[in-house]
């Protein structure tokens, strides 16, 4: 069977997009169920710690942040599906975070119990680690994903980045298209 690079890349892209959509759908269902969300990979303790961390990566200030967007539910679903190979990275990463927390704040019991300033200090202490990069990437994916799949509850991420959510766009689509239209001869 002869597989072209283009075909292989399209297949890989579809696999990733499908996995992201599944993670967003899980987040949507977890948030719409009304009861406690059903976690597939994370336990309640890891959920609380990750929610505190993602809440500082994309904080809630004058607009909703990662917590309100349901980012940790997206991460849980991602770890159950298309990012299943990252489960061990999360397990070790949460352990590293706990170790850093104990060194910085010896009298603390968990990340969620730290003040916002202490959580930021903790994140700064791990920001050069592979785990922080992974967590930040998943946080952004969950925050700006399609709200129809739950990765972006109430379109919080789209509002934040000023994404124009319309079903249909009329030309000209942007500045360049408008300029191009004016320069064309009939």
Wavefront OBJ file of the C-alpha trace (Angstrom):
o trace
v 0.000 0.000 0.000
v 1.474 3.339 -1.060
v 0.681 6.091 1.424
v 1.622 9.615 0.449
v 2.962 12.139 2.943
v -0.073 14.316 2.317
v -2.461 11.443 3.004
v -0.555 10.503 6.112
v -0.624 14.120 7.391
v -4.361 14.453 6.691
v -5.009 11.216 8.563
v -2.883 12.364 11.492
v -4.637 15.737 11.558
v -8.068 14.114 11.529
v -7.058 11.815 14.380
v -5.922 14.754 16.508
v -8.994 16.861 15.692
v -11.275 13.920 16.500
v -9.547 13.431 19.840
v -9.823 17.111 20.726
v -13.500 17.069 19.787
v -14.061 14.006 22.004
v -12.345 15.742 24.925
v -14.449 18.837 24.425
v -17.612 16.713 24.222
v -16.717 15.047 27.531
v -16.257 18.468 29.134
v -19.607 19.606 27.747
v -21.441 16.541 29.059
v -19.752 16.784 32.456
v -20.812 20.381 32.853
v -24.362 19.895 31.538
v -25.188 16.849 33.665
v -26.095 18.939 36.711
v -24.524 16.412 39.058
v -20.873 15.936 39.906
v -18.804 15.491 36.743
v -17.668 12.009 35.876
v -13.894 11.925 35.679
v -12.292 9.223 33.572
v -8.596 9.544 34.420
v -8.057 12.144 37.112
v -8.993 11.558 40.723
v -10.623 14.279 42.830
v -7.325 15.360 44.409
v -5.523 15.745 41.064
v -8.580 17.511 39.659
v -8.470 20.117 42.454
v -4.754 20.685 42.052
v -4.958 21.030 38.276
v -7.961 23.328 38.524
v -5.974 25.634 40.817
v -3.005 25.626 38.412
v -5.025 26.145 35.233
v -6.935 28.876 37.046
v -3.670 30.785 37.359
v -2.571 30.071 33.772
v -5.811 31.636 32.513
v -7.125 33.472 35.564
v -10.599 34.738 36.291
v -10.405 38.488 36.596
v -12.806 40.814 34.822
v -13.716 37.915 32.528
v -14.101 34.147 32.978
v -10.956 32.057 33.098
v -9.966 28.398 32.829
v -12.050 27.377 35.841
v -15.272 28.800 34.409
v -14.493 27.356 30.977
v -14.241 23.818 32.399
v -10.652 23.296 31.231
v -9.827 20.454 33.652
v -12.748 18.390 32.334
v -11.257 18.817 28.866
v -7.848 17.689 30.195
v -9.409 14.626 31.836
v -11.060 13.599 28.576
v -7.886 14.297 26.603
v -5.970 11.966 28.914
v -8.655 9.329 28.391
v -8.525 9.607 24.592
v -6.088 11.296 22.224
v -3.488 12.201 24.893
v -3.617 8.878 26.780
v 0.140 8.599 26.314
v 0.497 11.710 28.518
v -1.076 10.138 31.627
v 2.295 9.270 33.135
v 3.564 12.785 32.386
v 0.611 14.172 34.340
v 1.122 11.748 37.220
v 4.798 12.672 37.489
v 4.052 16.336 36.855
v 1.547 16.538 39.698
v 4.126 14.829 41.952
v 6.749 17.412 40.909
v 4.298 20.214 41.643
v 3.615 18.746 45.095
v 7.339 18.495 45.786
v 7.871 22.117 44.735
v 4.884 23.176 46.868
v 6.293 21.429 49.942
v 9.684 23.133 49.448
v 8.212 26.599 48.927
v 5.342 26.359 51.413
v 6.168 23.631 53.967
v 3.063 24.214 56.068
v 0.658 23.889 53.119
v -1.338 20.756 52.373
v -2.257 21.285 48.707
v -2.003 23.712 45.791
v -5.685 24.597 45.924
v -5.225 25.827 49.504
v -2.484 28.297 48.562
v -3.253 31.960 48.010
v -3.310 33.233 44.434
v 0.109 34.837 44.941
v 1.547 31.589 46.290
v 0.075 29.617 43.374
v 1.723 32.024 40.931
v 5.054 31.689 42.765
v 4.692 27.908 42.545
v 3.956 28.067 38.811
v 6.981 30.301 38.283
v 9.131 27.703 40.001
v 8.046 25.002 37.505
v 7.562 27.093 34.358
v 10.681 25.676 32.654
v 9.565 22.057 33.077
v 8.055 19.847 30.360
v 5.000 19.309 32.570
v 4.247 23.014 32.754
v 4.451 23.276 28.956
v 2.066 20.325 28.599
v -0.351 21.752 31.162
v -0.261 25.180 29.534
v -0.919 23.687 26.092
v -3.896 21.661 27.343
v -5.214 24.680 29.230
v -5.235 26.797 26.069
v -6.813 24.004 23.991
v -9.572 23.580 26.554
v -10.135 27.320 26.854
v -10.506 28.185 23.163
v -12.018 24.944 21.873
v -15.468 24.848 20.336
v -18.109 25.444 23.015
v -20.413 22.977 21.277
v -18.087 20.317 22.679
v -17.699 21.937 26.109
v -14.052 22.956 25.985
v -15.041 26.593 26.145
v -18.128 26.950 28.355
v -20.236 30.014 27.537
v -17.710 30.849 24.794
v -15.448 32.335 27.463
v -12.314 31.781 25.389
v -13.850 33.129 22.211
v -15.032 36.267 23.974
v -11.542 36.698 25.392
v -9.824 36.435 21.984
v -12.652 38.339 20.252
v -13.447 35.444 17.935
v -16.351 36.349 15.668
v -18.722 33.411 16.045
v -20.982 33.446 13.004
v -22.402 30.621 10.964
v -22.002 32.514 7.712
v -19.554 35.212 6.669
v -20.204 37.715 3.897
v -17.342 38.895 1.694
v -15.130 40.783 2.046
v -13.872 38.657 4.908
v -11.046 40.920 6.022
v -9.036 43.988 5.224
v -6.990 42.269 2.524
v -10.084 40.911 0.768
v -11.738 44.354 0.828
v -8.630 45.959 -0.704
v -8.393 43.228 -3.344
v -12.056 43.766 -4.280
v -11.536 47.498 -4.818
v -8.535 46.941 -7.059
v -10.250 44.513 -9.423
v -11.554 45.691 -12.755
v -15.010 44.535 -13.831
l 1 2 3 4 5 6 7 8 9 10 11 12 13 14 15 16 17 18 19 20 21 22 23 24 25 26 27 28 29 30 31 32 33 34 35 36 37 38 39 40 41 42 43 44 45 46 47 48 49 50 51 52 53 54 55 56 57 58 59 60 61 62 63 64 65 66 67 68 69 70 71 72 73 74 75 76 77 78 79 80 81 82 83 84 85 86 87 88 89 90 91 92 93 94 95 96 97 98 99 100 101 102 103 104 105 106 107 108 109 110 111 112 113 114 115 116 117 118 119 120 121 122 123 124 125 126 127 128 129 130 131 132 133 134 135 136 137 138 139 140 141 142 143 144 145 146 147 148 149 150 151 152 153 154 155 156 157 158 159 160 161 162 163 164 165 166 167 168 169 170 171 172 173 174 175 176 177 178 179 180 181 182 183 184 185 186
